[in-house]
Amino acid sequence: MSLGSLSLVLHAHLPFVRHPEHEDFLEEDWLYEAISETYLPLLLAFDSLAEDGVPFRLAMTLSPTLVTMLRDELLMTRYARKLEQLCELGAREVHRTRTDATFGPLARFYRDHFETLRRAFHDRYRGDLVAAFRRLQDAGHLDILTCNATHGFLPLMQQVPEAVRAQVMVAANHYRQHFGRDPAGIWLAECGYYPGLERILAAERIRYFFVDTHGLTDAVPRPLHGPYAPIFTEAGVAAFARDPESSQQVWSSEYGYPGDPDYREFYRDIGWDLDLDYIRPFIQPTGDRKNTGFKYYRITGKTNDKRPYDPALARERAAVHAGNFLFNRQRQIEHLASRLGGRKPVVVSPYDAELFGHWWFEGPWFLEAFIRKAASEQSTFDLVTPLDDLRENPENQVATPPMSSWGAGGYAHMWLDGTNDWVYRHLTHCARKMVELARDFPDAPALQRRALNQAARELMLAQSSDWAFILKTGTMVEYAKRRTQEHVQHFLRLHDELRAGTIDEGWLAQLEGRDNLFPELDYRLYRLG
C-alpha cells in the first residue's frame, strides 16, 4: 500500500494567434513550434506508455484557445506545410554534412526525428491532436483540464463579475463540446485566484483548481496539512497547491535538470549560424533569421564555446534525472507521510507543458522514463490526478485561500506594473459596455446578434493575460501592444455601430473570418443573473 500520491500537471496553453491575411506570420510559429517540440512528442510518449501497458495517470490542461487553434483547418494546413519544410531541411542537412563525422550523425538524427513527427501527425493522429489527447483521457490515462476562455487574469477582472463568469462559462461549454463531458478541473490562468471565484466555478460543476503554495498556506483558517492536501472552499470546489520542491527540481534552468551541460542548447540554432543564402528558404520571407529547430550544440556551460550535441548521451542523462526525481519523491513522500497524521500526502507538481520539449528538448524523454520507473521500481507513491485524490479523500478541511498567483512575487505584479497597467482601464471599460449591450439587446435579430457575439469575442481576446505578460517581459512588445489595441478598437467600433444601428456587415464578416474562435458563443451570458 502506498504512503502517498504524486500528481503531475502539465499546463498547455498558447494565445490565439491566427492571421489569414498573411501567408506567413512570425507569431504563428509559436503554435507550430509547440506542436513539433511539445505536443507531438508528448503524445508519442503517452501512446508508447499506453501501448506497453504501463499504468499512468496525469492531469493536463488544453486551454480553449489552444484547442481552437489545433482544430483550425487553416492553421493545421499551414503547420503541415511547415512540417514538410522541416523534413526538406533535414534532407538538405544530411547532404551538407555527409562527410562530417561530428555533425553528420546529428543531421541524420534531426532528419529522422522530423520524419517521425510527420508520420505521426498525418498517419497516426490524422491531423487532429485534440482527438488524440481525448482518446488518452477516455482510456483513463489523462485528466484533461480546461482553462478560462482566453487565459484572462481573473483577479484583475473582478470589478466586472459578469466578465469573469463569461471567461469560465465559455471555457466550460467549449470543453463539453470538444471532450464530451464536464471539465472536472480548471487551470485558472497564471493560477490567478481571488476569494469568491469558487462560486462561479461551482456553477459550472468544476470540482477543483490550483493555487501556488502560498495560496494554500496563507488560507484562512490555516490548512492543517499545508500544501500537501487540498482544501475545500465554501462553495465545495477544492484547491490544490503547487509543491515548491519538485517544481524547482524540474523547472529551474539554474538549479534543475534542464540546465545539465549535456542537454541541448536552446539558444543556438542553424537559422542563425549558417550562410544566409543556404538557410533563406527556411527562415522569414523578409530574409530575417529565426530558429529552425535544428540545434547542433549542447549547453556545455556558461561559455560561448559550445560542444556538439549528443542525443544518445542526452537521453541517458534524462533517464538518470528521471531516477533522481523518483528517488527524491519517494523520500519526500515518506517524510510527509510520517508527519500528516494519517492523511496520505499528495504532492502536486505543475509545469507549463511547453517546458517539456520546447525549452527542454529532453523533457518528454525524462517524463516517459520517470513514469516507467515509477510504475516498475517503487511502491511508495501512486501517480494520480487531483480528481483521483478527491475520490479517495472525500472529506477535507474547509478554508478560503487569499488572492494569489504563481507569477513572480506571488500576486499580480507580472500583469500589473508600469509596463502594462494602461491596458486595464480599457479592458474594464469595455467589459462594462459589454454587460450594458447584453442588457439592452436581450433578443437581438440576426445581424445584431452576430455583431454582439463578435464584440464578446473581441473583448475576450483583449483580456488575454499573455499580452500583459509579454509587455512586462519585453519579448514581442509591439505585437502584444497591437493585439490589445486592435481588439479594444474592434470592440468599441462594434459597440458604437450597434448603438447607432449602422452595422457594417462587410467589416463584421472580416472580423468573424479572422477572430473566429468560439463559434458557439452567445453574448447573452453577460447578462445572466
Secondary structure, DSSP 8 states (H G I E B T S, - for coil): --SEEEEEEEEE-------TTSSS-GGGHHHHHHIIIIIHHHHHHHHHHHHTT----EEEEE-HHHHHHHT-HHHHHHHHHHHHHHHHHHHHHHHHTTT-TTHHHHHHHHHHHHHHHHHIIIIISTT-HHHHHHHHHHTTSEEEEEE-TT-B-GGGTTTSHHHHHHHHHHHHHHHHHHHSS--SBEE-GGG-B-TTHHHHHHHTT--EEEE-HHHHHT-BS--TTGGGS-EE-TTS-EEEE--HHHHHHHH-TTTSGGG-TTSB-TT--HHHHS-HHHHGGGS-TTS-----S---BB--SSSS---B--HHHHHHHHHHHHHHHHHHHHHHHHHHHTTSTTS--EEEEEEEGGGBTTTBTTHHHHHHHHHHHHHHS--SEEE--HHHHHHH-----B-B--SB-SSTTSSSGGGSSTTTTHHHHHHHHHHHHHHHHHHH-TT--HHHHHHHHHHHHHHHHHTBHHHHHHHHHTSSHHHHHHHHHHHHHHHHHHHHHHHHT---HHHHHHHHHHS---TT--GGGGG--
